[in-house]
Amino acid sequence: AQAYNRLCSGCHHAESTRFKMGPGLKGLFQKKTLHGSDWPVTEANVRKQIVAPFGTMPAYPDMSEETLDAMMAYLKTL
C-alpha cells in the first residue's frame, strides 16, 4: 500500500473503478483485460504496464523487484 500510495494514488483510485487521471484499480485482477491496451490481466502484464506502459501512463523502469512484488501483492487485494 505504501508504494501504491506514493506512486499510483495520484492517478488511480484504489477503492473504485472510477477514472481519476487513469482507470480506478478496484478489482483489477478480476478483469479480463487491462484498460487501453487490451492485454490480458496477468501479473506479468501488470508488471509490464508499470515498467514500460502502454499509452500515456508514466513508466517506472527503475522500480525494484521488491517494490514490484509489494505492488502486485497490494493490487491483488483491491
Secondary structure, DSSP 8 states (H G I E B T S, - for coil): -HHHHHHTTTTB-SS-S-BSSS---TTGGGSSB-TTT--B--HHHHHHHHHS-STTS---TT--HHHHHHHHHHHTT-
